[in-house]
Structure formats: C-alpha cells, structure tokens
Amino acid sequence: MNHGEKPLQNHRASLTALRHLDRAALDPGIHAPGHRQYLARLKSWTARNLIQYLAERNVKQILDQLAFYKKAHKGDRAYQFWQEGVHPELIQSDAMMWQKIDYIHQNPVKRGYVDEVAHWRYSSARDYEGASGLLAVCREW
C-alpha cells in the first residue's frame, strides 16, 4: 500500500458518513440545530487525523501540497486540508446523485493518478462497472 491509499480510504469513509446524515440537516435552506457545528467538527477531526497520519509516515509530497493551499491569513495551522466554508448541498434527484458520483469517480483521472476511473483502487466505479470493489457501496439513495 502506498502512502496515499490509507488516508484516502479513511477520508472516503468519513465522506460516506456525511452522506448518511439526515437530508434535512444538510439542506442549507433548513436551519437544523447543530448541523454546521457537526460538519465543522467532522472536518476538523478528519483533517487533524489525516495530517497526523501523513506526518508520521513522512509523506512530504502530500504535506507540501496541503501547505501550499493553506490560506496566508490562516496563522493557526500549517496545512489546509478542506476547502473553506460549509456548503452542504441537498441531492434532490437521481440525476444529481449520478452527477456527484461521476464527479468523485473522475477526480483521480483528472489528477493523473490513473487513466480509467475503475483503476483507482478505492473507487466505487469498479462496483458500478460490475466488478467487485474493496469497500461496500450503498446504492439505495
């Protein structure tokens, strides 16, 4: 396993947990109590743990990228793991869900890590193409 695989696997599990939150709590039009605080805590926890994991294994290439993307005014941290802000988006249709899934599947291809979406080891694209992936995929939305 290379240095990037384990944190990406854990990161994906965290994102899967986000998907299972109550849809009303993620709807920006509904002011569900605590949803912004919950997301902020989840983002803080995942960033802290993944950065620690990378630092312990001296994964300099990824840490350098996270340092590069840190905002200059953020003096309280050395790295920027998450995009700024909390902008949850309610998935309102199957078409929208498929657009999000395709976007996620294309990320490793766009970054040049693989040539095909199903070549990314932890991608659910394998499951959607009829092969068996490493992680269970929830197909009931």
Residue frames as qw, qx, qy, qz and C-alpha x, y, z in Angstrom:
[[0.000, 0.890, 0.456, 0.000, 0.00, 0.00, 0.00],
 [0.418, 0.392, -0.052, 0.818, 1.45, 3.39, -0.91],
 [0.170, -0.151, -0.469, 0.854, 1.34, 6.37, 1.44],
 [0.301, -0.015, -0.108, -0.947, -1.76, 7.92, -0.13],
 [0.455, -0.205, -0.779, -0.381, -4.05, 4.89, -0.10],
 [0.350, -0.374, -0.772, 0.376, -4.84, 4.51, 3.62],
 [0.024, 0.333, 0.296, -0.895, -5.66, 8.18, 4.28],
 [0.352, 0.053, -0.435, -0.827, -7.81, 8.25, 1.16],
 [0.425, -0.273, -0.854, -0.128, -9.63, 5.14, 2.33],
 [0.229, -0.427, -0.633, 0.604, -10.29, 6.75, 5.72],
 [0.112, 0.234, -0.051, -0.964, -11.27, 10.03, 4.06],
 [0.386, -0.115, -0.669, -0.625, -13.78, 8.20, 1.87],
 [0.364, -0.391, -0.827, 0.177, -15.29, 6.51, 4.93],
 [0.081, -0.391, -0.374, 0.837, -15.75, 9.95, 6.51],
 [0.263, 0.134, -0.326, -0.898, -17.45, 11.24, 3.38],
 [0.394, -0.243, -0.838, -0.290, -19.70, 8.17, 3.37],
 [0.231, -0.429, -0.700, 0.521, -20.71, 9.01, 6.93],
 [0.095, 0.284, 0.038, -0.953, -21.64, 12.52, 5.81],
 [0.329, -0.051, -0.645, -0.688, -23.90, 11.10, 3.12],
 [0.396, -0.360, -0.844, -0.014, -25.88, 9.19, 5.73],
 [0.004, -0.187, -0.435, 0.881, -26.74, 12.28, 7.75],
 [0.276, 0.660, 0.643, -0.275, -30.37, 13.31, 7.79],
 [0.384, 0.459, 0.433, 0.674, -31.04, 15.10, 4.49],
 [0.151, -0.921, -0.304, -0.189, -32.85, 17.89, 6.30],
 [0.569, -0.712, 0.063, 0.405, -29.73, 18.63, 8.33],
 [0.538, -0.119, 0.421, 0.721, -27.74, 19.13, 5.14],
 [0.246, 0.736, 0.497, 0.389, -30.28, 21.34, 3.39],
 [0.318, 0.027, -0.163, 0.934, -28.88, 24.88, 3.58],
 [0.284, -0.442, -0.292, -0.799, -32.45, 26.22, 3.46],
 [0.733, -0.557, -0.352, -0.169, -33.32, 24.46, 6.71],
 [0.004, 0.683, -0.519, 0.514, -31.68, 25.64, 9.91],
 [0.872, -0.261, -0.414, -0.006, -31.35, 22.26, 11.61],
 [0.460, -0.845, 0.250, -0.108, -29.85, 22.70, 15.07],
 [0.620, -0.566, 0.516, 0.168, -26.15, 21.98, 15.15],
 [0.885, 0.379, 0.226, 0.147, -25.60, 20.80, 11.57],
 [0.392, 0.844, -0.252, 0.267, -22.95, 23.42, 10.79],
 [0.380, -0.713, 0.547, -0.218, -21.17, 22.73, 14.07],
 [0.901, -0.069, 0.428, -0.019, -21.28, 18.98, 13.41],
 [0.780, 0.583, 0.048, 0.223, -19.77, 19.40, 9.94],
 [0.104, 0.876, -0.379, 0.280, -17.10, 21.76, 11.28],
 [0.611, -0.538, 0.561, -0.153, -16.13, 19.25, 14.00],
 [0.923, 0.181, 0.332, 0.067, -16.08, 16.37, 11.49],
 [0.592, 0.754, -0.114, 0.259, -13.88, 18.35, 9.09],
 [0.165, -0.824, 0.476, -0.258, -11.54, 19.36, 11.92],
 [0.784, -0.332, 0.516, -0.098, -11.24, 15.79, 13.19],
 [0.895, 0.349, 0.231, 0.154, -10.61, 14.24, 9.77],
 [0.404, 0.843, -0.230, 0.270, -8.09, 16.91, 8.80],
 [0.358, -0.746, 0.517, -0.219, -6.18, 16.60, 12.08],
 [0.841, -0.183, 0.508, -0.036, -6.04, 12.80, 11.90],
 [0.829, 0.503, 0.158, 0.186, -5.09, 12.56, 8.24],
 [0.232, 0.876, -0.328, 0.265, -2.39, 15.22, 8.57],
 [0.542, -0.608, 0.558, -0.159, -1.02, 13.38, 11.60],
 [0.920, 0.112, 0.373, 0.044, -1.05, 10.11, 9.64],
 [0.660, 0.707, -0.032, 0.251, 0.85, 11.72, 6.76],
 [0.053, -0.866, 0.421, -0.264, 3.35, 13.42, 9.08],
 [0.745, -0.427, 0.505, -0.091, 4.08, 10.19, 10.98],
 [0.863, 0.200, 0.410, 0.216, 4.89, 8.49, 7.69],
 [0.263, -0.555, 0.319, 0.722, 6.80, 11.49, 6.32],
 [0.494, 0.539, 0.616, 0.293, 4.64, 11.76, 3.19],
 [0.243, -0.446, 0.045, 0.860, 6.29, 15.01, 2.17],
 [0.069, 0.175, 0.607, 0.772, 4.74, 15.33, -1.29],
 [0.243, -0.661, -0.658, -0.265, 1.15, 15.44, 0.01],
 [0.404, -0.685, -0.335, 0.505, 2.06, 17.56, 3.05],
 [0.273, -0.204, 0.238, 0.909, 3.76, 20.06, 0.74],
 [0.078, -0.413, -0.625, -0.658, 0.59, 20.32, -1.34],
 [0.373, -0.731, -0.570, 0.039, -1.53, 20.85, 1.78],
 [0.404, -0.537, -0.111, 0.733, 0.90, 23.55, 2.94],
 [0.192, 0.076, 0.437, 0.875, 0.79, 25.23, -0.48],
 [0.201, -0.540, -0.619, -0.534, -3.03, 25.51, -0.38],
 [0.352, -0.578, -0.538, 0.503, -3.14, 26.96, 3.13],
 [0.095, 0.909, 0.250, 0.321, -4.54, 30.48, 3.10],
 [0.420, 0.413, -0.322, 0.741, -1.96, 33.12, 4.02],
 [0.333, -0.554, 0.169, -0.744, -4.24, 34.57, 6.73],
 [0.901, -0.336, -0.212, -0.174, -4.56, 31.18, 8.47],
 [0.142, 0.686, -0.603, 0.383, -1.78, 31.60, 11.02],
 [0.665, -0.388, 0.484, -0.417, -3.11, 28.90, 13.35],
 [0.918, 0.073, 0.390, -0.019, -2.20, 25.97, 11.06],
 [0.261, -0.497, 0.634, 0.532, 0.47, 24.74, 8.71],
 [0.109, 0.078, 0.882, 0.452, -1.83, 22.90, 6.29],
 [0.547, 0.202, 0.068, -0.810, -5.18, 23.36, 4.53],
 [0.253, 0.026, 0.964, 0.080, -6.96, 20.04, 4.19],
 [0.261, 0.626, 0.733, -0.059, -10.57, 21.04, 3.50],
 [0.150, 0.504, 0.338, 0.781, -11.94, 23.72, 1.21],
 [0.027, 0.006, 0.386, -0.922, -13.04, 26.84, 3.13],
 [0.506, -0.042, -0.006, -0.862, -16.62, 27.05, 4.32],
 [0.311, 0.164, 0.915, -0.197, -19.52, 24.70, 4.88],
 [0.442, 0.288, -0.249, -0.812, -21.67, 24.48, 1.79],
 [0.380, 0.103, 0.918, -0.055, -23.75, 21.31, 2.03],
 [0.391, 0.187, -0.423, -0.796, -25.94, 20.60, -0.96],
 [0.682, 0.121, 0.587, -0.420, -29.17, 18.64, -0.85],
 [0.013, -0.120, 0.858, 0.499, -29.20, 15.93, -3.52],
 [0.512, 0.253, 0.288, -0.768, -32.67, 16.25, -4.97],
 [0.841, 0.378, -0.064, -0.382, -32.77, 13.67, -7.76],
 [0.914, -0.051, 0.332, 0.228, -31.16, 10.53, -9.11],
 [0.614, 0.690, 0.042, 0.381, -29.64, 12.59, -11.93],
 [0.106, -0.897, 0.300, -0.308, -27.98, 14.90, -9.41],
 [0.778, -0.475, 0.410, -0.006, -26.69, 11.92, -7.40],
 [0.882, 0.265, 0.247, 0.302, -25.20, 10.36, -10.56],
 [0.342, 0.856, -0.116, 0.370, -23.54, 13.70, -11.39],
 [0.403, -0.795, 0.404, -0.207, -21.91, 13.76, -7.93],
 [0.894, -0.183, 0.395, 0.102, -20.81, 10.12, -8.18],
 [0.758, 0.540, 0.123, 0.344, -19.31, 10.71, -11.63],
 [0.062, 0.918, -0.240, 0.309, -17.51, 13.83, -10.37],
 [0.624, -0.623, 0.464, -0.087, -15.95, 11.85, -7.49],
 [0.915, 0.098, 0.346, 0.182, -15.01, 8.97, -9.81],
 [0.601, 0.727, 0.031, 0.330, -13.27, 11.39, -12.22],
 [0.298, -0.929, 0.222, -0.006, -11.07, 13.06, -9.57],
 [0.689, -0.423, 0.492, 0.322, -8.16, 10.55, -9.71],
 [0.668, 0.453, 0.431, 0.403, -8.28, 10.62, -13.52],
 [0.164, 0.957, 0.085, 0.222, -8.20, 14.43, -13.62],
 [0.427, -0.832, 0.344, 0.080, -5.24, 14.45, -11.24],
 [0.526, 0.624, -0.573, -0.080, -3.38, 12.00, -13.49],
 [0.475, -0.425, 0.729, -0.248, -3.18, 9.23, -10.88],
 [0.548, 0.138, 0.822, 0.066, -4.93, 6.69, -13.16],
 [0.050, 0.070, -0.586, -0.806, -6.12, 6.53, -16.76],
 [0.446, -0.351, -0.662, -0.490, -9.54, 4.99, -16.06],
 [0.486, -0.531, 0.200, -0.664, -11.92, 5.55, -13.13],
 [0.952, -0.229, -0.102, -0.178, -12.05, 1.83, -12.31],
 [0.717, 0.328, -0.433, 0.437, -8.24, 1.72, -11.97],
 [0.140, -0.577, 0.424, -0.684, -8.34, 3.75, -8.73],
 [0.306, 0.027, -0.923, 0.230, -8.10, 1.12, -6.00],
 [0.029, 0.304, 0.721, -0.622, -10.69, 2.61, -3.62],
 [0.316, 0.106, -0.228, -0.915, -13.11, 3.87, -6.24],
 [0.566, 0.254, 0.671, -0.404, -16.68, 2.67, -6.25],
 [0.494, 0.528, -0.368, -0.584, -16.51, 2.96, -10.05],
 [0.097, 0.222, -0.964, -0.107, -15.47, -0.69, -10.04],
 [0.284, 0.277, 0.831, -0.390, -18.77, -1.65, -8.43],
 [0.477, 0.600, 0.179, -0.617, -20.79, 0.43, -10.87],
 [0.411, 0.529, -0.604, -0.432, -18.97, -1.27, -13.77],
 [0.929, -0.011, -0.227, -0.291, -19.92, -4.72, -12.45],
 [0.599, 0.285, -0.642, 0.384, -16.61, -5.60, -10.78],
 [0.672, -0.624, -0.377, 0.131, -16.04, -6.09, -7.07],
 [0.125, 0.795, -0.262, 0.533, -14.58, -3.13, -5.20],
 [0.414, 0.142, -0.709, 0.553, -12.74, -3.08, -1.89],
 [0.139, 0.080, 0.522, -0.838, -15.42, -1.19, 0.04],
 [0.181, 0.527, 0.828, -0.066, -19.14, -1.80, 0.30],
 [0.026, -0.077, -0.273, -0.959, -21.18, 0.54, -1.88],
 [0.265, 0.480, 0.657, -0.517, -24.62, 1.77, -0.86],
 [0.072, 0.140, 0.631, 0.760, -26.76, 2.00, -3.98],
 [0.167, -0.698, -0.687, -0.116, -30.05, 2.85, -2.29],
 [0.156, 0.029, -0.168, 0.973, -30.43, 6.60, -2.00]]
